Amino acid sequence: MTVVISLALIGGGIMLHNNYKTNGNLFDFTSREDRQLVYLKEHEQEIIDFVKAQNPKIESVQIDWDETFWGKGGGMFENTYYIRVFGQFNNIDNSSWGAQVFYDNESGEIDMNSLGQGGHLRIGGEIFE
């Protein structure tokens, strides 16, 4: 019985270690995605500036943080991990844009230098020029 309990505690500890960062505080159960979202929000102006730079007609950028998407790409032997951020521009309801940034899967660290276009600027589904 003691062996089963010990194995369960070890397994639970490994799962917690892989999914949560404790920062020395055993009660900080912030997920990697939550920490990454906070980081991206701290770099919101950088994202806004990037989207504005895609077209001189972009005067304002709205980010829809609820639509943030985490994904994995690559081939059989190479995996890339990315986060896509979406929103609207110029306060136009049916406008859209997408940007993506890569992150290291081991550390969770986001590479803001990889910030790139994740979708065309669009209004009503049509590419905005």
C-alpha positions in Angstrom: 0.0 0.0 0.0 2.8 2.4 0.8 4.4 1.8 -2.6 1.1 2.6 -4.4 0.7 5.9 -2.4 4.4 6.8 -3.1 4.0 6.1 -6.8 0.9 8.2 -6.9 2.6 11.1 -5.2 5.6 10.9 -7.5 3.4 10.7 -10.6 1.3 13.7 -9.4 4.5 15.7 -8.7 5.8 15.0 -12.2 2.5 16.1 -13.7 2.5 19.3 -11.7 6.1 20.0 -12.6 5.4 19.5 -16.3 2.3 21.7 -16.4 2.8 24.4 -13.8 5.6 26.7 -12.7 5.7 27.1 -9.0 8.2 30.0 -8.7 9.1 28.6 -5.3 5.5 28.9 -4.2 3.7 25.6 -4.0 0.3 27.3 -4.3 1.0 29.1 -7.6 -0.7 26.8 -10.2 -0.5 29.2 -13.1 -0.5 27.3 -16.4 2.1 27.8 -19.1 -0.6 29.3 -21.4 -1.7 31.7 -18.7 1.9 32.9 -18.2 2.5 33.2 -21.9 -0.7 35.2 -22.3 0.4 37.6 -19.6 3.7 37.9 -21.4 2.0 38.7 -24.7 -0.2 41.3 -23.1 2.9 42.9 -21.7 4.1 43.1 -25.3 0.8 44.4 -26.6 2.2 47.6 -28.1 4.8 45.6 -30.0 2.0 43.5 -31.6 -0.1 46.6 -32.4 2.9 48.2 -34.0 3.6 45.1 -36.0 0.0 45.0 -37.4 0.0 48.7 -38.1 3.2 48.2 -40.1 1.5 45.8 -42.5 -0.5 48.6 -44.2 -0.3 52.4 -43.9 -4.2 52.5 -43.8 -4.2 50.8 -40.4 -4.8 53.5 -37.8 -5.8 51.4 -34.8 -5.6 47.8 -33.8 -7.8 45.8 -31.5 -6.6 42.5 -30.1 -9.1 39.8 -29.2 -7.2 38.0 -26.4 -10.0 35.4 -26.1 -9.2 34.1 -29.6 -5.5 33.4 -28.8 -4.5 30.0 -30.1 -1.7 27.6 -29.2 -0.5 25.3 -31.9 2.2 22.9 -33.0 3.6 22.5 -36.5 6.5 21.0 -38.3 7.3 17.6 -39.8 8.0 14.2 -38.5 11.3 15.1 -36.9 11.0 18.8 -36.2 8.3 20.4 -34.1 7.6 24.1 -33.8 5.3 25.6 -31.3 3.5 28.8 -31.9 0.9 31.2 -30.5 -1.5 33.0 -32.8 -3.1 36.2 -31.8 -6.1 37.7 -33.7 -8.1 40.9 -33.8 -9.6 43.7 -35.8 -8.4 47.0 -37.1 -9.7 50.6 -37.5 -12.7 49.5 -35.3 -14.3 47.8 -38.3 -16.5 45.0 -37.0 -15.9 42.6 -39.9 -12.1 43.3 -40.2 -9.5 40.7 -39.1 -5.8 40.1 -38.9 -3.6 37.4 -37.4 -0.1 37.4 -36.0 2.0 34.5 -34.7 5.0 34.1 -32.5 7.1 31.0 -31.8 8.0 29.7 -28.4 10.3 27.1 -26.9 8.3 24.1 -25.8 10.8 23.1 -23.0 11.1 26.5 -21.3 7.8 28.0 -22.6 9.9 31.2 -23.5 8.3 33.3 -26.3 10.6 34.6 -29.0 9.2 38.0 -29.8 11.8 38.3 -32.6 9.8 35.7 -34.4 6.6 37.8 -34.5 5.2 37.5 -38.0 2.0 37.6 -40.0 -0.4 34.8 -39.2 -3.1 35.8 -41.6 -3.9 38.5 -44.1 -5.6 41.8 -43.2 -9.2 41.3 -44.2 -12.5 43.1 -44.3 -15.6 40.9 -44.7 -13.4 38.0 -45.9 -11.7 40.0 -48.6 -8.0 40.9 -48.4 -7.6 44.5 -47.3 -5.2 46.5 -49.6 
